[in-house]
């Protein structure tokens, strides 16, 4: 059986108002689904690992094979729950430990 390789993304959410964890998760899922359909969205293996609303910093996980489509869908987000917002990818890593070392929350 083949193991699924994953990539971890450190992202910053730039917005005017506070965004809740559920709102962020729904916005990302909807963006992936809008661009690639339900089947394509399921292939990304998207998981919200952690989110700090005070620092607007989140760690996301996706499948290695779906990294570029996943990043494209993050770039397509212009609003979260009706509020203007942008998601910037700070960096990508193969392990959670190295991601937190390279891109710590500010």
Backbone as CSV, one residue per row, in Angstrom:
resi,resn,N_x,N_y,N_z,CA_x,CA_y,CA_z,C_x,C_y,C_z
1,UNK,0.842,-1.179,0.000,0.000,0.000,0.000,0.888,1.242,0.000
2,UNK,0.517,2.185,-0.812,1.296,3.406,-0.958,0.882,4.437,0.097
3,UNK,1.865,5.066,0.729,1.550,6.087,1.717,1.274,7.414,1.026
4,UNK,0.399,8.198,1.616,0.051,9.499,1.077,1.052,10.520,1.608
5,UNK,1.730,11.188,0.681,2.663,12.238,1.077,1.880,13.536,1.218
6,UNK,2.228,14.300,2.231,1.476,15.517,2.525,2.388,16.726,2.514
7,UNK,1.784,17.880,2.344,2.495,19.150,2.428,1.738,20.032,3.411
8,UNK,2.497,20.783,4.190,1.938,21.685,5.181,2.198,23.115,4.731
9,UNK,1.173,23.953,4.812,1.270,25.332,4.365,1.043,26.273,5.538
10,UNK,1.947,27.231,5.713,1.753,28.305,6.681,1.113,29.455,5.919
11,UNK,-0.031,29.919,6.395,-0.747,30.990,5.695,-1.104,32.111,6.659
12,UNK,-1.196,33.307,6.096,-1.627,34.479,6.847,-2.921,34.971,6.224
13,UNK,-3.904,35.241,7.060,-5.204,35.716,6.609,-5.248,37.229,6.810
14,UNK,-5.264,37.983,5.714,-5.372,39.441,5.787,-6.825,39.817,5.618
15,UNK,-7.381,40.441,6.646,-8.786,40.811,6.604,-9.036,42.006,7.506
16,UNK,-10.230,42.550,7.394,-10.595,43.717,8.190,-11.122,43.295,9.555
17,UNK,-11.962,42.287,9.591,-12.572,41.832,10.828,-12.036,40.459,11.204
18,UNK,-12.322,40.051,12.424,-11.870,38.750,12.918,-12.612,37.636,12.181
19,UNK,-11.862,36.627,11.767,-12.427,35.472,11.082,-12.345,34.278,12.027
20,UNK,-13.457,33.600,12.179,-13.497,32.412,13.030,-12.920,31.207,12.282
21,UNK,-12.551,30.188,13.030,-11.944,28.988,12.459,-12.872,28.303,11.461
22,UNK,-14.129,28.169,11.807,-15.099,27.520,10.932,-15.283,28.311,9.635
23,UNK,-15.295,29.634,9.722,-15.445,30.478,8.535,-14.266,30.302,7.587
24,UNK,-13.057,30.233,8.149,-11.859,30.032,7.331,-11.903,28.671,6.644
25,UNK,-12.242,27.653,7.400,-12.306,26.296,6.848,-13.326,26.209,5.722
26,UNK,-14.493,26.798,5.927,-15.534,26.785,4.892,-15.111,27.572,3.659
27,UNK,-14.443,28.696,3.854,-14.007,29.516,2.716,-12.987,28.773,1.862
28,UNK,-12.049,28.091,2.505,-11.032,27.337,1.764,-11.692,26.170,1.026
29,UNK,-12.525,25.426,1.704,-13.190,24.289,1.064,-14.040,24.741,-0.116
30,UNK,-14.798,25.840,0.060,-15.642,26.340,-1.024,-14.816,26.811,-2.219
31,UNK,-13.663,27.420,-1.967,-12.802,27.879,-3.057,-12.252,26.690,-3.842
32,UNK,-11.824,25.649,-3.141,-11.307,24.451,-3.817,-12.424,23.779,-4.608
33,UNK,-13.580,23.689,-4.014,-14.711,23.047,-4.670,-15.188,23.846,-5.888
34,UNK,-15.160,25.168,-5.782,-15.590,26.022,-6.889,-14.663,25.863,-8.100
35,UNK,-13.354,25.751,-7.854,-12.404,25.633,-8.956,-12.293,24.226,-9.525
36,UNK,-12.366,23.202,-8.680,-12.064,21.842,-9.122,-13.191,20.840,-8.938
37,UNK,-14.327,21.291,-8.452,-15.451,20.390,-8.264,-15.296,19.562,-6.998
38,UNK,-16.325,18.825,-6.692,-16.327,18.036,-5.465,-15.287,16.913,-5.510
39,UNK,-15.145,16.287,-6.662,-14.167,15.205,-6.793,-12.746,15.750,-6.635
40,UNK,-12.441,16.855,-7.298,-11.118,17.464,-7.195,-10.822,17.952,-5.792
41,UNK,-11.848,18.472,-5.122,-11.666,18.944,-3.747,-11.357,17.785,-2.812
42,UNK,-11.989,16.641,-3.047,-11.722,15.495,-2.185,-10.303,14.963,-2.393
43,UNK,-9.739,15.145,-3.594,-8.375,14.688,-3.878,-7.312,15.539,-3.179
44,UNK,-7.674,16.773,-2.750,-6.683,17.636,-2.092,-6.345,17.141,-0.693
45,UNK,-7.290,16.488,-0.030,-7.041,16.021,1.336,-6.865,17.179,2.304
46,UNK,-7.568,18.278,2.091,-7.429,19.488,2.895,-7.830,19.260,4.345
47,UNK,-6.959,19.730,5.261,-7.239,19.710,6.694,-6.697,21.010,7.287
48,UNK,-7.493,21.653,8.132,-7.030,22.818,8.879,-6.391,22.300,10.156
49,UNK,-5.069,22.385,10.235,-4.343,21.858,11.390,-4.503,22.772,12.598
50,UNK,-4.225,24.062,12.406,-4.370,25.015,13.505,-4.664,26.398,12.956
51,UNK,-5.293,27.219,13.794,-5.617,28.589,13.406,-5.582,29.464,14.644
52,UNK,-4.847,30.567,14.563,-4.762,31.542,15.643,-5.399,32.829,15.138
53,UNK,-6.616,33.113,15.602,-7.344,34.284,15.098,-6.725,35.589,15.555
54,UNK,-6.002,35.596,16.674,-5.382,36.838,17.136,-4.201,37.235,16.257
55,UNK,-3.517,36.249,15.682,-2.363,36.517,14.806,-2.697,36.327,13.333
56,UNK,-3.912,35.871,13.048,-4.345,35.586,11.671,-3.382,34.628,10.985
57,UNK,-2.952,33.601,11.694,-1.979,32.622,11.209,-2.628,31.243,11.250
58,UNK,-2.491,30.509,10.156,-3.080,29.172,10.102,-2.093,28.201,9.478
59,UNK,-2.240,26.938,9.828,-1.473,25.860,9.221,-2.471,24.927,8.551
60,UNK,-2.270,24.717,7.251,-3.145,23.856,6.462,-2.360,22.659,5.958
61,UNK,-3.063,21.564,5.705,-2.417,20.372,5.159,-3.145,19.967,3.889
62,UNK,-2.368,19.522,2.897,-2.972,19.001,1.675,-2.099,17.873,1.144
63,UNK,-2.615,17.157,0.172,-1.862,16.074,-0.448,-0.756,16.659,-1.326
64,UNK,0.358,15.966,-1.400,1.498,16.410,-2.199,1.128,16.580,-3.670
65,UNK,0.325,15.687,-4.186,-0.047,15.728,-5.602,-0.995,16.877,-5.924
66,UNK,-1.642,17.443,-4.916,-2.613,18.512,-5.136,-2.119,19.865,-4.635
67,UNK,-0.822,20.010,-4.426,-0.294,21.248,-3.853,-0.563,22.458,-4.741
68,UNK,-0.236,22.382,-6.009,-0.412,23.538,-6.893,-1.877,23.907,-7.088
69,UNK,-2.777,22.954,-7.341,-4.194,23.330,-7.408,-4.716,23.909,-6.094
70,UNK,-4.222,23.392,-4.977,-4.655,23.892,-3.672,-4.198,25.336,-3.477
71,UNK,-2.958,25.628,-3.849,-2.456,27.006,-3.741,-3.229,27.939,-4.660
72,UNK,-3.593,27.471,-5.838,-4.380,28.284,-6.768,-5.746,28.616,-6.173
73,UNK,-6.350,27.660,-5.508,-7.656,27.919,-4.909,-7.542,28.884,-3.729
74,UNK,-6.436,28.834,-2.979,-6.232,29.796,-1.895,-6.100,31.208,-2.451
75,UNK,-5.436,31.331,-3.597,-5.254,32.645,-4.218,-6.577,33.199,-4.749
76,UNK,-7.541,32.339,-5.007,-8.824,32.803,-5.553,-9.767,33.351,-4.492
77,UNK,-9.415,33.212,-3.230,-10.290,33.684,-2.155,-10.189,35.203,-2.044
78,UNK,-11.327,35.885,-2.159,-11.364,37.338,-2.036,-12.215,37.797,-0.860
79,UNK,-13.018,36.898,-0.327,-13.825,37.234,0.842,-14.097,35.992,1.664
80,UNK,-14.260,36.226,2.963,-14.593,35.147,3.885,-15.836,35.585,4.638
81,UNK,-16.900,34.830,4.452,-18.190,35.096,5.093,-18.673,36.521,4.806
82,UNK,-18.507,36.959,3.554,-18.980,38.271,3.147,-18.066,39.422,3.497
83,UNK,-16.933,39.133,4.147,-15.980,40.178,4.523,-14.770,40.081,3.599
84,UNK,-14.247,41.199,3.094,-13.068,41.139,2.228,-11.886,40.493,2.958
85,UNK,-11.215,39.568,2.291,-10.084,38.871,2.899,-9.176,38.307,1.809
86,UNK,-7.915,38.143,2.155,-6.925,37.554,1.264,-6.116,36.555,2.076
87,UNK,-5.798,35.419,1.482,-4.961,34.423,2.146,-3.615,34.383,1.446
88,UNK,-2.547,34.660,2.191,-1.188,34.635,1.659,-0.486,33.382,2.152
89,UNK,0.134,32.667,1.243,0.919,31.493,1.620,2.315,31.969,2.004
90,UNK,2.692,31.776,3.267,4.005,32.179,3.746,5.077,31.168,3.366
91,UNK,4.709,29.894,3.387,5.662,28.858,3.035,5.043,27.480,3.054
92,UNK,5.770,26.543,2.462,5.326,25.162,2.357,6.444,24.261,2.858
93,UNK,6.082,23.183,3.541,7.075,22.244,4.033,6.505,20.835,4.017
94,UNK,7.397,19.867,4.063,6.986,18.477,4.061,6.661,17.941,5.439
95,UNK,7.133,18.635,6.486,6.836,18.206,7.846,6.341,19.389,8.658
96,UNK,5.534,19.098,9.638,4.980,20.127,10.496,6.066,20.772,11.354
97,UNK,7.013,19.966,11.788,8.091,20.465,12.633,8.937,21.512,11.906
98,UNK,9.327,21.227,10.673,10.149,22.185,9.938,9.351,23.409,9.514
99,UNK,8.052,23.247,9.280,7.214,24.393,8.939,7.165,25.374,10.104
100,UNK,6.965,24.860,11.299,6.892,25.738,12.484,8.243,26.366,12.782
101,UNK,9.327,25.700,12.420,10.664,26.258,12.629,10.950,27.367,11.618
102,UNK,10.588,27.149,10.353,10.874,28.120,9.297,9.921,29.309,9.308
103,UNK,8.660,29.065,9.617,7.631,30.091,9.533,6.839,30.157,10.846
104,UNK,7.464,30.643,11.915,6.741,30.705,13.188,5.680,31.798,13.145
105,UNK,4.597,31.637,13.901,3.580,32.694,13.948,4.169,33.948,14.594
106,UNK,3.894,35.099,14.007,4.455,36.359,14.533,3.646,36.884,15.676
